Amino acid sequence: MEETNFNTNTELKQAIEKIKTDVSAIKTELHKVIVGQDEMMDLIIAGLFVGGHVLIEGVPGIAKTLTVNLIAKTINLKFKRIQFTPDIMPADVTGTSVYNPKEMSFDFKKGPIFANIILIDEINRSPAKTQSALFEVMEEQQITFDGVSHQLEKPFMVLATQNPIEQEGTYKLPEAQQDRFLFRILIKYPTLSEEIEILNKFHGDFSQKITNDVQTVIEAETILKNREIIEQIFISPAIINYIAQIIDSTRNNKDIFLGASPRASIAIIKTSKAMAAMQGRDYVSPDDIHFALHPVLNHRLILSPEKEIEGFSIKDVIDEIIKKIEVPR
């Protein structure tokens, strides 16, 4: 794809306004079916625009899988769903060798991971051996088999779901793998008014035929172009310094056992730039940073044992850090 260049600031602003329009079009289609969940939609779209992977955590029945399916439907991309179970093997995900009797050789048969958007349902249901098969593909967007590297088509994004409640028979994701996800989205129950809207929408549509109304609104090429535009969003030195101070505070904090890495600070910049563009702005504001902080850091930090015993959460500690650092003007 040709590099996107802008001769004037006006051209850049027009391109950013087009991103805002694209996001609005995607969300309009999603809201034909999904009630509420705007934050989840925004974060998944932001992740797609910047080439990040997303971990979605929430109790069953709150439209995690449905939302991912519908987002894939609004974009002209290859979509695959992989159900992780205790008996699934790495080859079931990445691919394996198949004997070709005509050529008298072994050919690599690509697994379901070879698509643009991959939904891994209940990622914590499979043991570490299968989870580790995702390390290379999530970081380098390639699969190495028998010494040969197989590149995945761009854009590529892994969206994984997990249930935080039913932990029997699950395998906790190692910290190194959680760090591969741009952010973890914690999904809440709908509000009372949203629950009523859900019931009104589906009481006469048990088979959810309404999902057939969701249309494709953008192409894969648009995603890649938007990514280049988002890279050119302005972020001031003061904002960069603000991010660095927050990350440094997680590493020098008695309440945190494991702080954030440079990958986390880069993830905050990527997400904040995406959110600025999605709102039609050509610059990052402190509000964009605050929006990105919790989903970027909540799976990367580990509380000290003392704070865990006292009942504190990662969110509490992040909020305390934010209060102590002056917000740039």
C-alpha positions as a Markdown table, in Angstrom:
| # | Residue | x | y | z |
|---|---|---|---|---|
| 1 | Met | 0.0 | 0.0 | 0.0 |
| 2 | Glu | 1.2 | 3.5 | -0.9 |
| 3 | Glu | 2.3 | 5.7 | 2.0 |
| 4 | Thr | -0.3 | 8.3 | 2.9 |
| 5 | Asn | 1.1 | 11.9 | 2.8 |
| 6 | Phe | -0.6 | 15.2 | 3.4 |
| 7 | Asn | 0.6 | 18.4 | 1.8 |
| 8 | Thr | -1.4 | 20.6 | 4.2 |
| 9 | Asn | -2.9 | 20.5 | 7.6 |
| 10 | Thr | -6.3 | 20.9 | 6.1 |
| 11 | Glu | -5.9 | 17.6 | 4.2 |
| 12 | Leu | -4.9 | 15.8 | 7.4 |
| 13 | Lys | -8.0 | 17.2 | 9.2 |
| 14 | Gln | -10.2 | 16.1 | 6.3 |
| 15 | Ala | -8.7 | 12.6 | 6.5 |
| 16 | Ile | -9.3 | 12.5 | 10.3 |
| 17 | Glu | -12.9 | 13.7 | 9.8 |
| 18 | Lys | -13.3 | 10.7 | 7.5 |
| 19 | Ile | -12.1 | 8.4 | 10.3 |
| 20 | Lys | -14.7 | 9.9 | 12.6 |
| 21 | Thr | -17.3 | 9.1 | 9.8 |
| 22 | Asp | -16.0 | 5.5 | 9.5 |
| 23 | Val | -16.4 | 5.0 | 13.2 |
| 24 | Ser | -19.9 | 6.4 | 13.2 |
| 25 | Ala | -20.9 | 4.1 | 10.4 |
| 26 | Ile | -19.5 | 1.0 | 12.1 |
| 27 | Lys | -21.2 | 1.9 | 15.4 |
| 28 | Thr | -24.5 | 2.7 | 13.7 |
| 29 | Glu | -24.5 | -0.8 | 12.2 |
| 30 | Leu | -23.6 | -2.4 | 15.6 |
| 31 | His | -26.4 | -0.5 | 17.4 |
| 32 | Lys | -28.9 | -2.2 | 15.1 |
| 33 | Val | -28.3 | -5.2 | 17.4 |
| 34 | Ile | -26.1 | -4.2 | 20.4 |
| 35 | Val | -27.6 | -2.0 | 23.2 |
| 36 | Gly | -25.1 | 0.2 | 25.0 |
| 37 | Gln | -21.5 | -1.1 | 25.2 |
| 38 | Asp | -20.1 | 2.0 | 23.5 |
| 39 | Glu | -16.9 | 1.9 | 25.4 |
| 40 | Met | -16.2 | -1.7 | 24.3 |
| 41 | Met | -17.0 | -0.7 | 20.7 |
| 42 | Asp | -14.7 | 2.3 | 20.8 |
| 43 | Leu | -11.8 | 0.3 | 22.3 |
| 44 | Ile | -12.2 | -2.6 | 19.8 |
| 45 | Ile | -12.3 | -0.2 | 16.9 |
| 46 | Ala | -9.3 | 1.7 | 18.3 |
| 47 | Gly | -7.4 | -1.6 | 18.6 |
| 48 | Leu | -8.2 | -2.5 | 15.0 |
| 49 | Phe | -7.1 | 0.9 | 13.7 |
| 50 | Val | -3.7 | 0.7 | 15.5 |
| 51 | Gly | -3.0 | -3.0 | 14.9 |
| 52 | Gly | -3.5 | -4.1 | 18.6 |
| 53 | His | -5.0 | -7.2 | 20.1 |
| 54 | Val | -7.8 | -7.0 | 22.6 |
| 55 | Leu | -8.8 | -9.2 | 25.6 |
| 56 | Ile | -12.5 | -8.9 | 26.5 |
| 57 | Glu | -13.5 | -10.1 | 30.0 |
| 58 | Gly | -17.0 | -10.3 | 31.4 |
| 59 | Val | -19.6 | -12.7 | 32.7 |
| 60 | Pro | -21.5 | -14.9 | 30.1 |
| 61 | Gly | -24.4 | -13.4 | 28.2 |
| 62 | Ile | -23.4 | -9.7 | 27.8 |
| 63 | Ala | -22.7 | -9.8 | 24.1 |
| 64 | Lys | -18.9 | -10.2 | 24.0 |
| 65 | Thr | -18.8 | -12.7 | 21.2 |
| 66 | Leu | -21.8 | -11.2 | 19.4 |
| 67 | Thr | -20.2 | -7.8 | 19.3 |
| 68 | Val | -16.9 | -9.2 | 17.8 |
| 69 | Asn | -18.9 | -11.1 | 15.2 |
| 70 | Leu | -20.8 | -8.0 | 14.2 |
| 71 | Ile | -17.7 | -5.8 | 14.0 |
| 72 | Ala | -16.2 | -8.3 | 11.7 |
| 73 | Lys | -19.4 | -8.2 | 9.6 |
| 74 | Thr | -19.2 | -4.3 | 9.3 |
| 75 | Ile | -15.7 | -4.6 | 7.7 |
| 76 | Asn | -14.8 | -6.5 | 4.6 |
| 77 | Leu | -12.3 | -8.8 | 6.3 |
| 78 | Lys | -11.7 | -12.5 | 6.7 |
| 79 | Phe | -13.1 | -13.6 | 10.1 |
| 80 | Lys | -12.5 | -16.8 | 12.0 |
| 81 | Arg | -13.7 | -18.0 | 15.3 |
| 82 | Ile | -11.6 | -20.5 | 17.4 |
| 83 | Gln | -13.2 | -22.1 | 20.5 |
| 84 | Phe | -10.5 | -22.8 | 23.0 |
| 85 | Thr | -11.0 | -26.1 | 24.9 |
| 86 | Pro | -8.7 | -28.1 | 27.2 |
| 87 | Asp | -8.0 | -30.6 | 24.4 |
| 88 | Ile | -7.2 | -28.2 | 21.6 |
| 89 | Met | -3.6 | -28.4 | 20.3 |
| 90 | Pro | -1.3 | -25.7 | 18.9 |
| 91 | Ala | -1.5 | -27.2 | 15.5 |
| 92 | Asp | -5.3 | -26.8 | 15.6 |
| 93 | Val | -4.7 | -23.1 | 15.8 |
| 94 | Thr | -1.6 | -22.4 | 13.7 |
| 95 | Gly | -1.6 | -25.3 | 11.2 |
| 96 | Thr | 0.3 | -28.5 | 10.5 |
| 97 | Ser | 2.0 | -30.6 | 7.8 |
| 98 | Val | -0.1 | -32.7 | 5.5 |
| 99 | Tyr | 1.5 | -35.4 | 3.3 |
| 100 | Asn | 1.0 | -34.8 | -0.4 |
| 101 | Pro | 1.3 | -38.2 | -2.1 |
| 102 | Lys | 1.5 | -36.7 | -5.6 |
| 103 | Glu | 4.5 | -34.6 | -4.8 |
| 104 | Met | 5.8 | -37.1 | -2.1 |
| 105 | Ser | 6.3 | -34.3 | 0.3 |
| 106 | Phe | 4.7 | -32.6 | 3.3 |
| 107 | Asp | 2.8 | -29.3 | 2.7 |
| 108 | Phe | 1.9 | -26.8 | 5.3 |
| 109 | Lys | -1.8 | -26.6 | 5.8 |
| 110 | Lys | -2.7 | -23.2 | 7.3 |
| 111 | Gly | -4.8 | -23.2 | 10.5 |
| 112 | Pro | -7.7 | -20.9 | 11.4 |
| 113 | Ile | -5.4 | -18.2 | 12.7 |
| 114 | Phe | -4.8 | -17.2 | 9.1 |
| 115 | Ala | -7.5 | -14.6 | 8.8 |
| 116 | Asn | -7.8 | -10.8 | 9.5 |
| 117 | Ile | -9.9 | -10.9 | 12.6 |
| 118 | Ile | -9.6 | -13.8 | 14.9 |
| 119 | Leu | -12.1 | -14.4 | 17.8 |
| 120 | Ile | -10.6 | -16.7 | 20.4 |
| 121 | Asp | -13.5 | -17.7 | 22.6 |
| 122 | Glu | -12.6 | -18.5 | 26.2 |
| 123 | Ile | -8.9 | -18.2 | 25.7 |
| 124 | Asn | -8.2 | -19.4 | 29.3 |
| 125 | Arg | -9.9 | -22.8 | 28.7 |
| 126 | Ser | -6.8 | -24.1 | 26.9 |
| 127 | Pro | -3.5 | -25.0 | 28.7 |
| 128 | Ala | -0.2 | -23.1 | 28.4 |
| 129 | Lys | 1.0 | -25.2 | 25.5 |
| 130 | Thr | -1.8 | -24.0 | 23.2 |
| 131 | Gln | -1.8 | -20.4 | 24.6 |
| 132 | Ser | 1.9 | -20.2 | 23.8 |
| 133 | Ala | 1.2 | -20.9 | 20.1 |
| 134 | Leu | -0.2 | -17.3 | 20.0 |
| 135 | Phe | 3.1 | -15.6 | 21.1 |
| 136 | Glu | 4.7 | -15.3 | 17.7 |
| 137 | Val | 1.6 | -14.7 | 15.7 |
| 138 | Met | 0.4 | -11.8 | 18.0 |
| 139 | Glu | 3.8 | -10.1 | 18.2 |
| 140 | Glu | 5.2 | -10.7 | 14.7 |
| 141 | Gln | 2.1 | -11.6 | 12.7 |
| 142 | Gln | 3.7 | -14.7 | 11.3 |
| 143 | Ile | 3.8 | -18.4 | 11.9 |
| 144 | Thr | 7.2 | -20.3 | 11.8 |
| 145 | Phe | 6.8 | -24.0 | 11.0 |
| 146 | Asp | 9.7 | -26.3 | 10.2 |
| 147 | Gly | 11.9 | -23.3 | 9.9 |
| 148 | Val | 9.8 | -21.6 | 7.4 |
| 149 | Ser | 7.9 | -18.3 | 8.2 |
| 150 | His | 4.4 | -17.8 | 6.9 |
| 151 | Gln | 3.2 | -14.2 | 7.0 |
| 152 | Leu | -0.3 | -13.3 | 7.9 |
| 153 | Glu | -2.4 | -10.9 | 5.9 |
| 154 | Lys | -2.8 | -7.3 | 7.2 |
| 155 | Pro | -4.8 | -6.0 | 9.0 |
| 156 | Phe | -4.6 | -8.7 | 11.6 |
| 157 | Met | -6.2 | -8.7 | 15.1 |
| 158 | Val | -6.8 | -11.2 | 17.8 |
| 159 | Leu | -9.9 | -10.6 | 20.0 |
| 160 | Ala | -10.0 | -13.0 | 22.9 |
| 161 | Thr | -12.7 | -13.5 | 25.5 |
| 162 | Gln | -12.6 | -14.9 | 29.0 |
| 163 | Asn | -15.0 | -15.4 | 31.9 |
| 164 | Pro | -13.7 | -14.0 | 35.2 |
| 165 | Ile | -16.2 | -16.0 | 37.3 |
| 166 | Glu | -16.2 | -19.6 | 36.3 |
| 167 | Gln | -12.5 | -20.5 | 37.0 |
| 168 | Glu | -12.8 | -24.3 | 37.4 |
| 169 | Gly | -10.9 | -26.0 | 34.5 |
| 170 | Thr | -9.3 | -22.8 | 33.3 |
| 171 | Tyr | -5.6 | -21.8 | 32.9 |
| 172 | Lys | -4.5 | -18.3 | 33.9 |
| 173 | Leu | -2.9 | -16.4 | 31.1 |
| 174 | Pro | 0.8 | -15.8 | 31.9 |
| 175 | Glu | 1.9 | -12.2 | 32.3 |
| 176 | Ala | 4.0 | -12.3 | 29.2 |
| 177 | Gln | 0.9 | -13.3 | 27.1 |
| 178 | Gln | -1.4 | -10.7 | 28.7 |
| 179 | Asp | 1.2 | -8.1 | 27.8 |
| 180 | Arg | 0.7 | -8.9 | 24.1 |
| 181 | Phe | -2.8 | -7.5 | 24.3 |
| 182 | Leu | -3.1 | -3.8 | 23.7 |
| 183 | Phe | -5.7 | -3.7 | 26.4 |
| 184 | Arg | -8.2 | -5.7 | 28.4 |
| 185 | Ile | -11.8 | -4.5 | 28.3 |
| 186 | Leu | -13.8 | -5.2 | 31.4 |
| 187 | Ile | -17.5 | -5.5 | 30.4 |
| 188 | Lys | -20.2 | -4.6 | 32.9 |
| 189 | Tyr | -23.9 | -5.6 | 33.1 |
| 190 | Pro | -26.3 | -3.3 | 31.2 |
| 191 | Thr | -28.1 | -0.6 | 33.1 |
| 192 | Leu | -31.8 | -1.0 | 33.9 |
| 193 | Ser | -32.8 | 1.2 | 30.9 |
| 194 | Glu | -30.5 | -0.8 | 28.6 |
| 195 | Glu | -32.0 | -4.1 | 29.9 |
| 196 | Ile | -35.5 | -2.9 | 29.0 |
| 197 | Glu | -34.3 | -1.8 | 25.5 |
| 198 | Ile | -32.7 | -5.3 | 25.0 |
| 199 | Leu | -36.0 | -7.0 | 26.0 |
| 200 | Asn | -38.0 | -4.7 | 23.7 |
| 201 | Lys | -35.7 | -5.4 | 20.8 |
| 202 | Phe | -35.5 | -9.2 | 21.1 |
| 203 | His | -38.9 | -10.3 | 22.6 |
| 204 | Gly | -40.2 | -11.0 | 19.1 |
| 205 | Asp | -36.9 | -12.1 | 17.6 |
| 206 | Phe | -35.8 | -15.3 | 19.4 |
| 207 | Ser | -33.4 | -16.3 | 16.6 |
| 208 | Gln | -31.8 | -12.8 | 16.4 |
| 209 | Lys | -32.7 | -12.3 | 12.7 |
| 210 | Ile | -31.9 | -8.6 | 13.2 |
| 211 | Thr | -28.2 | -9.5 | 12.9 |
| 212 | Asn | -28.9 | -10.0 | 9.2 |
| 213 | Asp | -29.5 | -6.2 | 8.9 |
| 214 | Val | -25.9 | -5.4 | 9.8 |
| 215 | Gln | -24.1 | -4.3 | 6.6 |
| 216 | Thr | -20.4 | -4.0 | 5.6 |
| 217 | Val | -19.5 | -0.3 | 5.6 |
| 218 | Ile | -15.7 | -0.1 | 5.2 |
| 219 | Glu | -13.0 | -2.1 | 3.4 |
| 220 | Ala | -9.7 | -3.6 | 4.7 |
| 221 | Glu | -7.7 | -1.1 | 2.8 |
| 222 | Thr | -9.5 | 1.7 | 4.7 |
| 223 | Ile | -8.3 | 0.2 | 8.0 |
| 224 | Leu | -4.7 | 0.3 | 6.9 |
| 225 | Lys | -5.0 | 3.9 | 5.5 |
| 226 | Asn | -6.6 | 5.0 | 8.8 |
| 227 | Arg | -3.6 | 3.5 | 10.7 |
| 228 | Glu | -1.2 | 5.7 | 8.8 |
| 229 | Ile | -3.4 | 8.8 | 9.4 |
| 230 | Ile | -3.6 | 8.1 | 13.1 |
| 231 | Glu | 0.2 | 7.9 | 13.3 |
| 232 | Gln | 0.3 | 11.6 | 12.2 |
| 233 | Ile | -1.9 | 12.8 | 15.1 |
| 234 | Phe | 0.0 | 15.4 | 17.1 |
| 235 | Ile | 1.0 | 14.6 | 20.6 |
| 236 | Ser | 2.8 | 17.4 | 22.6 |
| 237 | Pro | 6.0 | 16.9 | 24.5 |
| 238 | Ala | 4.1 | 17.8 | 27.7 |
| 239 | Ile | 1.6 | 14.9 | 27.0 |
| 240 | Ile | 4.5 | 12.5 | 26.3 |
| 241 | Asn | 6.1 | 13.6 | 29.6 |
| 242 | Tyr | 2.8 | 13.0 | 31.4 |
| 243 | Ile | 2.6 | 9.4 | 30.1 |
| 244 | Ala | 6.2 | 8.8 | 31.1 |
| 245 | Gln | 5.6 | 10.0 | 34.6 |
| 246 | Ile | 2.5 | 7.8 | 35.0 |
| 247 | Ile | 4.4 | 4.7 | 33.8 |
| 248 | Asp | 7.4 | 5.5 | 35.9 |
| 249 | Ser | 5.1 | 5.9 | 39.0 |
| 250 | Thr | 3.9 | 2.3 | 38.5 |
| 251 | Arg | 7.5 | 1.1 | 38.7 |
| 252 | Asn | 8.3 | 3.1 | 41.9 |
| 253 | Asn | 5.2 | 2.4 | 43.9 |
| 254 | Lys | 5.1 | 0.3 | 47.0 |
| 255 | Asp | 1.5 | -0.7 | 46.2 |
| 256 | Ile | 2.6 | -2.3 | 42.9 |
| 257 | Phe | 4.6 | -5.5 | 42.7 |
| 258 | Leu | 5.1 | -5.4 | 38.9 |
| 259 | Gly | 5.0 | -2.1 | 37.1 |
| 260 | Ala | 4.4 | -1.3 | 33.4 |
| 261 | Ser | 6.9 | -1.8 | 30.6 |
| 262 | Pro | 7.7 | 0.6 | 27.7 |
| 263 | Arg | 5.2 | -1.6 | 25.7 |
| 264 | Ala | 2.5 | -0.2 | 28.0 |
| 265 | Ser | 3.5 | 3.4 | 27.4 |
| 266 | Ile | 3.6 | 2.9 | 23.6 |
| 267 | Ala | 0.1 | 1.3 | 23.9 |
| 268 | Ile | -1.2 | 4.4 | 25.7 |
| 269 | Ile | 0.1 | 6.7 | 22.9 |
| 270 | Lys | -1.4 | 4.4 | 20.2 |
| 271 | Thr | -4.8 | 4.2 | 21.9 |
| 272 | Ser | -4.9 | 7.9 | 22.7 |
| 273 | Lys | -4.0 | 8.9 | 19.1 |
| 274 | Ala | -6.7 | 6.6 | 17.9 |
| 275 | Met | -9.3 | 8.0 | 20.2 |
| 276 | Ala | -8.4 | 11.6 | 19.2 |
| 277 | Ala | -8.9 | 10.7 | 15.5 |
| 278 | Met | -12.1 | 8.8 | 16.2 |
| 279 | Gln | -13.5 | 12.0 | 17.7 |
| 280 | Gly | -12.3 | 14.1 | 14.7 |
| 281 | Arg | -9.3 | 15.8 | 16.4 |
| 282 | Asp | -5.7 | 16.0 | 15.1 |
| 283 | Tyr | -4.1 | 16.2 | 18.5 |
| 284 | Val | -4.1 | 14.2 | 21.7 |
| 285 | Ser | -5.6 | 15.6 | 24.9 |
| 286 | Pro | -5.2 | 14.5 | 28.5 |
| 287 | Asp | -8.7 | 13.1 | 28.3 |
| 288 | Asp | -7.5 | 10.7 | 25.6 |
| 289 | Ile | -4.7 | 9.5 | 28.0 |
| 290 | His | -7.2 | 9.0 | 30.9 |
| 291 | Phe | -9.5 | 7.0 | 28.6 |
| 292 | Ala | -6.6 | 4.7 | 27.6 |
| 293 | Leu | -5.0 | 4.2 | 31.0 |
| 294 | His | -7.3 | 1.7 | 32.7 |
| 295 | Pro | -7.7 | -0.7 | 29.7 |
| 296 | Val | -4.0 | -0.5 | 28.9 |
| 297 | Leu | -2.7 | -1.0 | 32.4 |
| 298 | Asn | -5.3 | -3.2 | 34.2 |
| 299 | His | -3.8 | -6.5 | 32.9 |
| 300 | Arg | -0.2 | -5.4 | 33.1 |
| 301 | Leu | 0.2 | -4.3 | 36.7 |
| 302 | Ile | 0.4 | -6.7 | 39.7 |
| 303 | Leu | -0.7 | -5.4 | 43.1 |
| 304 | Ser | 1.6 | -5.9 | 46.1 |
| 305 | Pro | 0.4 | -8.8 | 48.4 |
| 306 | Glu | -0.4 | -6.2 | 51.1 |
| 307 | Lys | -2.8 | -4.2 | 48.9 |
| 308 | Glu | -4.5 | -7.4 | 47.7 |
| 309 | Ile | -5.1 | -8.4 | 51.3 |
| 310 | Glu | -6.6 | -5.0 | 52.0 |
| 311 | Gly | -9.0 | -5.4 | 49.1 |
| 312 | Phe | -7.6 | -2.8 | 46.8 |
| 313 | Ser | -7.8 | -3.1 | 43.0 |
| 314 | Ile | -5.5 | -2.1 | 40.2 |
| 315 | Lys | -8.1 | 0.6 | 39.3 |
| 316 | Asp | -7.8 | 2.1 | 42.8 |
| 317 | Val | -4.0 | 2.3 | 42.5 |
| 318 | Ile | -4.1 | 3.8 | 39.0 |
| 319 | Asp | -6.6 | 6.4 | 40.1 |
| 320 | Glu | -4.3 | 7.3 | 43.0 |
| 321 | Ile | -1.3 | 7.7 | 40.6 |
| 322 | Ile | -3.4 | 10.0 | 38.3 |
| 323 | Lys | -4.3 | 12.2 | 41.3 |
| 324 | Lys | -0.7 | 12.8 | 42.3 |
| 325 | Ile | 0.6 | 13.8 | 38.8 |
| 326 | Glu | -0.2 | 17.3 | 37.4 |
| 327 | Val | -2.3 | 17.2 | 34.2 |
| 328 | Pro | -0.7 | 19.1 | 31.3 |
| 329 | Arg | -2.5 | 22.3 | 30.3 |
